[in-house]
């Protein structure tokens, strides 16, 4: 080799004297390595300069306390982190060219890895702390019920605030995330937060098991309900989440301008009735004294709701005897709530139509034609009434009754057309038939082989579907699925009435129906919680776009659904029920019939529970249902109506 000195006298001649032209390959290799090393050095300097200057952004946590700040909008930092990690990974794979910088590259990979893990944990801790802060620090109910976890949260809250105060004074991201012991401190905070969250979830689960409709309320809303449980006025905005038809309760007015005394041991308030979402008022038969924990008095509200509707229906049916006397039908219907009017009318229609068929069987050939004339006359009276001046609620009630009367008339015309002469004829058996029992003020509903009792869930003054042959067929399919202890699966294009038909059938049976819009974000725990609520309330669940749920979740869901259906099938036989439930009627009454194990939890069962899934088979991004899930549902094809004249 040749030795030379780089100084002021070094010139081009000295380069020529080196005879580099005789070592072209070696020179080219050295130049290539030098160029690569220059680029590597420049990239490393860029990464270093970026992270020396990159800061975490902080914003005040609350306007009332601007001094305490939390991390905000780290998107730019995370974007730079991902970009530089990819660059370092690329540099580490350059072989001999990176050997000189191997230690620097490795150190930066470790540094950025530390920043990433610490920052993600930090943000997770911050989000969880933010969601629990108000609950544990200001929720009087939680502080009383969970004293140990409240103290734990107070300690971690102080530690977290000290951490945020110190980091905001030096916001450099690398310094904040790479400080010795920072990750370990955040891990300790996260472990404590998990314990607080677990205790909170167990506490909420206890409340949900007492009043299962809480499963259909978000945890945030549920905490608001529990924290204000002894102030019924503050619970009213959440009533419609628990009871679909109830917007609020009609509370007794304050006398003489004095404030109502709130006492955990005494009467909190007095409810006089319930108000529907559409504004309809229904008075309770007696005053409901609101007392005790919120989950207890809400449960009592549900019982009062059913008792009220039973009493009103019984009174309405007694009034039907005067339709041809001093209180005609078009006047009678203004005396009772819409739901009661519809139920009483259907009970009366069933009795009269059944009597007409029996008369035909006995030899009176024109009995059904005569009854058709009665239906026409009643329909004409309603049309005349709706053409006059009415308040909005009465108009809605009468239009809904006209809808059902038109369907009843069409059924009678079909019976005449098919020359039905027996109540055992399929044309009659395939209709929803209502019969009232005076002894226990209950209503039995029959269609084909399916029998159930009306559940008296208040639905308010709402519109009902126009019944078409497709609706009739869907009703038969879904009710027979329930008869076989299966779920229902209406399938078809958008706008064919899959969800609305399911909801309308639930209204016809007086059952609560909760609709859930499925997405690929749902997991088996969230769906399992919904199932717990449905099983313990006896409600129907309608899961829209069910096939959007990921296949791995659907496999677990199939097991969950099968567990509940197996329990319904088992406990429908009184011999399989424990005391005192074995004295209840056989089949699927709308009352608790026992307990069963669901996902490791022992929960109660009301066997009127139903599962219904709607699907759009033609849409992109949909999952094919597993075979073990398909076997639990009975499908029903829904098509678009033919609107051509």
MIPA-667836 format. One record per residue (C-alpha): x, y, z; residue number from 1; residue in one letter. Coordinates in pm, whole numbers. Layout:
BEGIN
> X,Y,Z,NUM,A
...
//
This chain:
BEGIN
> 0,0,0,1,X
> 94,363,-26,2,X
> 105,616,252,3,X
> 21,982,203,4,X
> -65,1285,405,5,X
> -359,1513,348,6,X
> -227,1866,378,7,X
> -220,2193,189,8,X
> 45,2064,-56,9,X
> -152,1750,-151,10,X
> -249,1785,-518,11,X
> -378,1589,-816,12,X
> -26,1469,-905,13,X
> -7,1296,-571,14,X
> -329,1113,-658,15,X
> -183,998,-990,16,X
> 131,879,-812,17,X
> -86,641,-613,18,X
> -153,440,-935,19,X
> -519,400,-843,20,X
> -601,311,-1205,21,X
> -427,-21,-1145,22,X
> -682,-102,-865,23,X
> -1012,-6,-1024,24,X
> -1226,-277,-853,25,X
> -1088,-204,-510,26,X
> -1135,171,-555,27,X
> -1494,127,-679,28,X
> -1577,-95,-383,29,X
> -1429,158,-140,30,X
> -1626,441,-306,31,X
> -1949,239,-292,32,X
> -1898,160,78,33,X
> -1818,525,145,34,X
> -2132,645,-34,35,X
> -2350,393,147,36,X
> -2195,484,482,37,X
> -2255,853,411,38,X
> -2623,787,344,39,X
> -2650,573,656,40,X
> -2484,842,864,41,X
> -2719,1107,721,42,X
> -3027,898,797,43,X
> -2911,832,1151,44,X
> -2845,1204,1203,45,X
> -3192,1285,1066,46,X
> -3350,1037,1308,47,X
> -3142,1175,1595,48,X
> -3225,1539,1514,49,X
> -3594,1455,1481,50,X
> -3624,1287,1820,51,X
> -3416,1547,1997,52,X
> -3672,1808,1883,53,X
> -3993,1598,1893,54,X
> -4219,1683,2189,55,X
> -4532,1532,2334,56,X
> -4834,1761,2301,57,X
> -5023,1842,2619,58,X
> -5369,1997,2669,59,X
> -5555,2091,2988,60,X
> -5758,1796,3115,61,X
> -6043,2021,3225,62,X
> -6106,2389,3157,63,X
> -6156,2439,3531,64,X
> -5802,2319,3603,65,X
> -5570,2436,3320,66,X
> -5255,2357,3521,67,X
> -5310,1982,3502,68,X
> -5240,1865,3147,69,X
> -5265,1531,2966,70,X
> -5117,1395,2643,71,X
> -5311,1490,2332,72,X
> -5300,1399,1963,73,X
> -4984,1185,1941,74,X
> -5060,1093,1577,75,X
> -4760,1285,1438,76,X
> -4528,1123,1692,77,X
> -4659,772,1621,78,X
> -4628,833,1247,79,X
> -4262,939,1287,80,X
> -4203,642,1516,81,X
> -4334,391,1260,82,X
> -4144,555,974,83,X
> -3810,560,1160,84,X
> -3850,202,1283,85,X
> -3895,89,923,86,X
> -3587,289,818,87,X
> -3376,135,1096,88,X
> -3498,-212,1004,89,X
> -3394,-142,645,90,X
> -3053,-10,755,91,X
> -2991,-314,975,92,X
> -3025,-534,666,93,X
> -2754,-358,463,94,X
> -2484,-612,562,95,X
> -2122,-490,539,96,X
> -2223,-132,471,97,X
> -2377,-92,817,98,X
> -2105,-266,1019,99,X
> -1941,62,1119,100,X
> -2281,193,1243,101,X
> -2415,-135,1382,102,X
> -2407,-19,1743,103,X
> -2575,317,1664,104,X
> -2850,145,1464,105,X
> -2906,-111,1740,106,X
> -2920,160,2007,107,X
> -3177,360,1810,108,X
> -3387,48,1752,109,X
> -3392,-13,2127,110,X
> -3467,353,2198,111,X
> -3758,371,1954,112,X
> -3888,35,2079,113,X
> -3885,173,2433,114,X
> -4064,491,2319,115,X
> -4330,287,2138,116,X
> -4405,45,2424,117,X
> -4399,321,2686,118,X
> -4614,563,2485,119,X
> -4881,302,2400,120,X
> -4899,191,2764,121,X
> -4910,556,2874,122,X
> -5203,633,2644,123,X
> -5386,319,2761,124,X
> -5333,419,3125,125,X
> -5450,774,3050,126,X
> -5768,658,2871,127,X
> -5862,417,3149,128,X
> -5780,668,3423,129,X
> -5992,930,3246,130,X
> -6293,693,3225,131,X
> -6265,593,3593,132,X
> -6173,929,3749,133,X
> -6525,1071,3773,134,X
> -6665,735,3883,135,X
> -6432,679,4178,136,X
> -6363,1037,4286,137,X
> -6710,1191,4259,138,X
> -6952,895,4258,139,X
> -7089,877,4613,140,X
> -7255,540,4545,141,X
> -6931,382,4418,142,X
> -6727,524,4707,143,X
> -6970,363,4950,144,X
> -7000,29,4770,145,X
> -6630,-11,4677,146,X
> -6430,159,4956,147,X
> -6109,-43,4908,148,X
> -6097,14,4534,149,X
> -6177,382,4585,150,X
> -5872,414,4811,151,X
> -5663,224,4555,152,X
> -5776,462,4284,153,X
> -5704,768,4498,154,X
> -5343,650,4542,155,X
> -5288,579,4172,156,X
> -5466,904,4083,157,X
> -5213,1101,4290,158,X
> -4923,910,4132,159,X
> -5057,963,3780,160,X
> -5106,1335,3833,161,X
> -4751,1372,3967,162,X
> -4626,1183,3659,163,X
> -4816,1411,3421,164,X
> -4705,1725,3601,165,X
> -4339,1622,3582,166,X
> -4351,1510,3218,167,X
> -4530,1824,3100,168,X
> -4243,2038,3233,169,X
> -4001,1859,2997,170,X
> -4219,1753,2702,171,X
> -3946,1591,2491,172,X
> -4087,1255,2385,173,X
> -3758,1065,2406,174,X
> -3684,1199,2753,175,X
> -4040,1136,2875,176,X
> -4054,776,2750,177,X
> -3695,666,2813,178,X
> -3655,797,3168,179,X
> -3538,514,3390,180,X
> -3826,342,3567,181,X
> -4093,519,3360,182,X
> -4227,203,3191,183,X
> -4229,12,3522,184,X
> -4423,295,3690,185,X
> -4683,296,3411,186,X
> -4713,-83,3435,187,X
> -4785,-54,3808,188,X
> -5052,210,3735,189,X
> -5205,-13,3470,190,X
> -5219,-311,3705,191,X
> -5396,-99,3968,192,X
> -5638,39,3708,193,X
> -5720,-315,3594,194,X
> -5805,-413,3951,195,X
> -6032,-108,3986,196,X
> -6196,-182,3650,197,X
> -6249,-546,3743,198,X
> -6409,-451,4076,199,X
> -6631,-197,3899,200,X
> -6743,-455,3641,201,X
> -6827,-705,3915,202,X
> -7028,-438,4097,203,X
> -7218,-349,3779,204,X
> -7283,-717,3709,205,X
> -7444,-751,4052,206,X
> -7682,-465,3968,207,X
> -7752,-612,3622,208,X
> -7844,-948,3773,209,X
> -8101,-777,3997,210,X
> -8247,-572,3711,211,X
> -8140,-744,3385,212,X
> -8258,-458,3161,213,X
> -7939,-280,3271,214,X
> -7760,-509,3022,215,X
> -7911,-294,2745,216,X
> -7772,29,2893,217,X
> -7414,148,2838,218,X
> -7185,130,3141,219,X
> -7152,510,3141,220,X
> -7531,555,3150,221,X
> -7564,278,3409,222,X
> -7315,451,3640,223,X
> -7513,772,3600,224,X
> -7830,583,3695,225,X
> -7668,422,4000,226,X
> -7510,745,4122,227,X
> -7849,922,4102,228,X
> -8058,625,4212,229,X
> -8205,807,4509,230,X
> -8318,1100,4294,231,X
> -8581,951,4057,232,X
> -8613,1274,3855,233,X
> -8254,1230,3733,234,X
> -8326,871,3624,235,X
> -8609,970,3388,236,X
> -8381,1047,3086,237,X
> -8268,681,3098,238,X
> -8614,523,3126,239,X
> -8654,461,2751,240,X
> -8326,265,2748,241,X
> -8471,23,3005,242,X
> -8834,21,2888,243,X
> -8874,77,2514,244,X
> -9221,226,2543,245,X
> -9175,446,2851,246,X
> -9023,790,2812,247,X
> -9071,897,3173,248,X
> -9283,835,3480,249,X
> -9550,1079,3591,250,X
> -9424,1180,3937,251,X
> -9642,1336,4205,252,X
> -9611,1716,4210,253,X
> -9433,1889,4497,254,X
> -9681,2036,4745,255,X
> -9658,2399,4860,256,X
> -9335,2454,4673,257,X
> -9133,2249,4924,258,X
> -8857,2021,4805,259,X
> -8901,1647,4822,260,X
> -8698,1488,5094,261,X
> -8444,1236,4965,262,X
> -8377,958,5210,263,X
> -8229,617,5140,264,X
> -8455,464,5400,265,X
> -8782,632,5309,266,X
> -9003,706,5012,267,X
> -8804,887,4743,268,X
> -9096,984,4525,269,X
> -9440,873,4412,270,X
> -9521,767,4054,271,X
> -9877,816,3935,272,X
> -9841,668,3589,273,X
> -9620,631,3283,274,X
> -9571,851,2977,275,X
> -9492,697,2638,276,X
> -9234,824,2392,277,X
> -9520,959,2180,278,X
> -9672,1141,2482,279,X
> -9951,897,2574,280,X
> -10030,898,2949,281,X
> -10129,578,3131,282,X
> -10234,603,3496,283,X
> -10130,333,3744,284,X
> -10422,164,3929,285,X
> -10261,279,4255,286,X
> -9977,507,4354,287,X
> -9630,357,4318,288,X
> -9408,459,4607,289,X
> -9050,472,4484,290,X
> -8826,341,4760,291,X
> -8496,158,4800,292,X
> -8209,111,4553,293,X
> -8272,208,4192,294,X
> -8251,-148,4060,295,X
> -8527,-252,4303,296,X
> -8774,26,4229,297,X
> -8716,-1,3853,298,X
> -8805,-369,3884,299,X
> -9125,-263,4062,300,X
> -9200,-20,3778,301,X
> -9191,-316,3538,302,X
> -9437,-510,3754,303,X
> -9669,-208,3781,304,X
> -9652,-163,3404,305,X
> -9777,-517,3343,306,X
> -10044,-504,3615,307,X
> -10174,-173,3482,308,X
> -10211,-307,3128,309,X
> -10382,-623,3256,310,X
> -10637,-421,3455,311,X
> -10698,-179,3169,312,X
> -10747,-464,2921,313,X
> -10992,-636,3152,314,X
> -11191,-312,3189,315,X
> -11182,-255,2814,316,X
> -11315,-605,2746,317,X
> -11598,-545,2991,318,X
> -11679,-232,2791,319,X
> -11707,-426,2463,320,X
> -12046,-555,2582,321,X
> -12183,-201,2533,322,X
> -12064,-159,2171,323,X
> -12421,-203,2054,324,X
> -12563,-3,2346,325,X
> -12487,326,2521,326,X
> -12109,321,2454,327,X
> -12042,241,2085,328,X
> -11701,118,1978,329,X
> -11592,450,1824,330,X
> -11654,619,2161,331,X
> -11523,330,2374,332,X
> -11181,337,2205,333,X
> -11116,691,2334,334,X
> -11138,570,2696,335,X
> -10831,345,2702,336,X
> -10461,343,2598,337,X
> -10386,246,2238,338,X
> -10221,-87,2324,339,X
> -10520,-189,2537,340,X
> -10764,-94,2260,341,X
> -10576,-302,2004,342,X
> -10552,-605,2231,343,X
> -10917,-589,2338,344,X
> -11026,-547,1975,345,X
> -10823,-851,1867,346,X
> -10962,-1061,2152,347,X
> -11317,-958,2056,348,X
> -11254,-1016,1684,349,X
> -11116,-1365,1758,350,X
> -11419,-1457,1971,351,X
> -11671,-1328,1715,352,X
> -11494,-1483,1417,353,X
> -11460,-1817,1595,354,X
> -11831,-1803,1686,355,X
> -11922,-1732,1321,356,X
> -11718,-2032,1203,357,X
> -11887,-2254,1461,358,X
> -12225,-2129,1340,359,X
> -12128,-2222,983,360,X
> -12029,-2565,1110,361,X
> -12370,-2587,1282,362,X
> -12548,-2515,951,363,X
> -12583,-2135,935,364,X
> -12414,-2088,597,365,X
> -12428,-1707,599,366,X
> -12276,-1657,948,367,X
> -11936,-1545,813,368,X
> -12100,-1312,558,369,X
> -12301,-1159,840,370,X
> -11985,-1110,1048,371,X
> -11813,-956,743,372,X
> -12094,-700,733,373,X
> -12030,-618,1099,374,X
> -11658,-571,1023,375,X
> -11746,-338,732,376,X
> -11975,-132,953,377,X
> -11713,-94,1229,378,X
> -11450,-1,973,379,X
> -11677,263,821,380,X
> -11734,415,1166,381,X
> -11360,441,1224,382,X
> -11302,601,883,383,X
> -11575,855,955,384,X
> -11416,925,1295,385,X
> -11067,977,1156,386,X
> -11202,1225,902,387,X
> -11315,1457,1183,388,X
> -11118,1668,1427,389,X
> -10894,1462,1655,390,X
> -10586,1520,1867,391,X
> -10269,1363,1723,392,X
> -10255,1075,1972,393,X
> -10617,970,1909,394,X
> -10565,994,1534,395,X
> -10261,763,1553,396,X
> -10457,518,1770,397,X
> -10753,504,1531,398,X
> -10537,473,1218,399,X
> -10354,180,1380,400,X
> -10687,20,1468,401,X
> -10805,70,1108,402,X
> -10492,-113,990,403,X
> -10576,-414,1208,404,X
> -10947,-398,1120,405,X
> -10868,-403,748,406,X
> -10654,-711,800,407,X
> -10930,-873,1006,408,X
> -11180,-803,730,409,X
> -10943,-954,469,410,X
> -10906,-1265,686,411,X
> -11285,-1307,702,412,X
> -11308,-1263,324,413,X
> -11042,-1533,287,414,X
> -11236,-1767,514,415,X
> -11548,-1714,303,416,X
> -11353,-1760,-20,417,X
> -11197,-2084,108,418,X
> -11535,-2204,238,419,X
> -11402,-2262,590,420,X
> -11647,-2465,800,421,X
> -11433,-2559,1099,422,X
> -11207,-2382,1349,423,X
> -10953,-2658,1276,424,X
> -10912,-2539,916,425,X
> -10558,-2417,836,426,X
> -10687,-2087,695,427,X
> -10811,-2006,1048,428,X
> -10535,-2182,1243,429,X
> -10267,-1980,1059,430,X
> -10396,-1649,1205,431,X
> -10291,-1488,1533,432,X
> -10580,-1565,1769,433,X
> -10629,-1403,2108,434,X
> -10837,-1543,2396,435,X
> -10888,-1376,2736,436,X
> -10895,-1563,3066,437,X
> -11101,-1389,3334,438,X
> -10973,-1602,3622,439,X
> -10613,-1472,3610,440,X
> -10656,-1179,3368,441,X
> -10422,-1331,3112,442,X
> -10438,-1351,2735,443,X
> -10343,-1662,2538,444,X
> -10219,-1621,2181,445,X
> -10226,-1905,1929,446,X
> -10105,-1949,1573,447,X
> -10075,-2295,1419,448,X
> -9909,-2515,1684,449,X
> -9760,-2223,1876,450,X
> -9911,-2115,2209,451,X
> -9793,-1834,2433,452,X
> -9924,-1578,2680,453,X
> -9942,-1205,2609,454,X
> -9660,-1040,2807,455,X
> -9805,-691,2865,456,X
> -9489,-497,2783,457,X
> -9594,-135,2734,458,X
> -9516,-26,2377,459,X
> -9700,307,2366,460,X
> -9913,450,2088,461,X
> -9710,334,1789,462,X
> -9793,251,1429,463,X
> -9831,-114,1331,464,X
> -9733,-285,1007,465,X
> -9979,-335,725,466,X
> -10024,-712,718,467,X
> -9952,-869,377,468,X
> -9942,-1236,273,469,X
> -9562,-1218,314,470,X
> -9607,-1087,670,471,X
> -9849,-1371,748,472,X
> -9603,-1626,616,473,X
> -9318,-1469,813,474,X
> -9528,-1473,1132,475,X
> -9596,-1844,1086,476,X
> -9229,-1922,1017,477,X
> -9099,-1724,1316,478,X
> -9359,-1852,1563,479,X
> -9304,-2212,1455,480,X
> -8930,-2156,1505,481,X
> -9012,-2052,1863,482,X
> -9236,-2358,1895,483,X
> -8934,-2574,1805,484,X
> -8709,-2371,2041,485,X
> -8509,-2220,1756,486,X
> -8422,-1869,1648,487,X
> -8561,-1689,1345,488,X
> -8358,-1566,1048,489,X
> -8543,-1339,802,490,X
> -8317,-1290,498,491,X
> -8354,-1069,194,492,X
> -8263,-736,33,493,X
> -8271,-405,218,494,X
> -8615,-254,269,495,X
> -8814,-578,268,496,X
> -8919,-547,634,497,X
> -8698,-805,805,498,X
> -8642,-605,1122,499,X
> -8981,-431,1128,500,X
> -9171,-760,1087,501,X
> -8981,-908,1381,502,X
> -9053,-599,1593,503,X
> -9420,-599,1494,504,X
> -9460,-966,1586,505,X
> -9303,-889,1927,506,X
> -9557,-607,1973,507,X
> -9837,-846,1879,508,X
> -9722,-1076,2160,509,X
> -9665,-790,2408,510,X
> -9294,-866,2432,511,X
> -9000,-623,2455,512,X
> -8778,-638,2145,513,X
> -8429,-488,2145,514,X
> -8259,-424,1811,515,X
> -7878,-440,1786,516,X
> -7681,-327,1482,517,X
> -7399,-577,1439,518,X
> -7049,-484,1321,519,X
> -6706,-638,1286,520,X
> -6609,-467,1615,521,X
> -6833,-692,1824,522,X
> -6671,-967,2031,523,X
> -6813,-1265,2215,524,X
> -6806,-1086,2554,525,X
> -7027,-797,2440,526,X
> -7269,-1035,2265,527,X
> -7263,-1263,2571,528,X
> -7370,-970,2792,529,X
> -7661,-898,2556,530,X
> -7763,-1265,2572,531,X
> -7755,-1254,2953,532,X
> -7993,-959,2947,533,X
> -8230,-1126,2700,534,X
> -8240,-1456,2890,535,X
> -8317,-1287,3222,536,X
> -8585,-1050,3088,537,X
> -8756,-1292,2848,538,X
> -8711,-1032,2572,539,X
> -8646,-1077,2203,540,X
> -8319,-972,2050,541,X
> -8308,-874,1682,542,X
> -7952,-865,1548,543,X
> -7936,-661,1229,544,X
> -7672,-752,969,545,X
> -7568,-1049,1181,546,X
> -7331,-1178,915,547,X
> -7104,-874,960,548,X
> -6970,-1032,1280,549,X
> -6627,-1201,1226,550,X
> -6635,-1578,1176,551,X
> -6421,-1648,1484,552,X
> -6675,-1462,1701,553,X
> -6972,-1637,1537,554,X
> -6832,-1976,1638,555,X
> -6845,-1877,2006,556,X
> -7186,-1710,1959,557,X
> -7324,-2040,1829,558,X
> -7227,-2207,2156,559,X
> -7382,-1923,2358,560,X
> -7714,-1937,2168,561,X
> -7726,-2316,2197,562,X
> -7669,-2296,2573,563,X
> -7974,-2070,2618,564,X
> -8196,-2267,2378,565,X
> -8104,-2592,2552,566,X
> -8195,-2434,2888,567,X
> -8533,-2318,2749,568,X
> -8601,-2666,2613,569,X
> -8501,-2833,2940,570,X
> -8691,-2601,3175,571,X
> -9010,-2602,2966,572,X
> -9087,-2932,3143,573,X
> -9190,-2867,3508,574,X
> -9027,-3197,3610,575,X
> -8686,-3045,3528,576,X
> -8745,-2730,3732,577,X
> -8641,-2684,4094,578,X
> -8892,-2579,4358,579,X
> -9095,-2360,4360,580,X
> -9075,-2319,3981,581,X
> -9205,-2671,3916,582,X
> -9556,-2551,4012,583,X
> -9562,-2305,3720,584,X
> -9738,-2395,3392,585,X
> -9549,-2614,3151,586,X
> -9406,-2471,2831,587,X
> -9268,-2117,2813,588,X
> -9453,-1886,3054,589,X
> -9338,-1525,3084,590,X
> -9194,-1578,3433,591,X
> -8869,-1708,3577,592,X
> -8862,-2090,3560,593,X
> -8518,-2156,3706,594,X
> -8146,-2094,3667,595,X
> -7881,-2226,3430,596,X
> -7508,-2191,3373,597,X
> -7407,-1942,3102,598,X
> -7038,-1877,3037,599,X
> -6952,-1981,3393,600,X
> -7221,-1760,3549,601,X
> -7542,-1887,3705,602,X
> -7828,-1674,3570,603,X
> -8208,-1691,3574,604,X
> -8421,-1778,3272,605,X
> -8752,-1644,3142,606,X
> -8830,-1880,2851,607,X
> -9006,-1627,2624,608,X
> -8653,-1525,2515,609,X
> -8614,-1520,2138,610,X
> -8319,-1472,1901,611,X
> -8368,-1325,1556,612,X
> -8100,-1243,1301,613,X
> -8143,-1047,980,614,X
> -7904,-1076,688,615,X
> -7840,-921,349,616,X
> -7684,-1213,159,617,X
> -7586,-1006,-146,618,X
> -7383,-740,35,619,X
> -7002,-739,14,620,X
> -6795,-805,326,621,X
> -7043,-1046,482,622,X
> -6949,-1367,662,623,X
> -7093,-1707,578,624,X
> -7257,-1842,893,625,X
> -7102,-2158,1045,626,X
> -7312,-2471,1006,627,X
> -7353,-2516,1382,628,X
> -7505,-2165,1398,629,X
> -7731,-2215,1094,630,X
> -7880,-2521,1263,631,X
> -8009,-2302,1548,632,X
> -8212,-2067,1328,633,X
> -8506,-2114,1095,634,X
> -8474,-1898,784,635,X
> -8749,-1701,615,636,X
> -8704,-1541,273,637,X
> -8826,-1182,247,638,X
> -8885,-1022,-94,639,X
> -8968,-676,-218,640,X
> -9341,-614,-258,641,X
> -9493,-598,-605,642,X
> -9603,-235,-629,643,X
> -9726,-254,-988,644,X
> -10101,-180,-1027,645,X
//
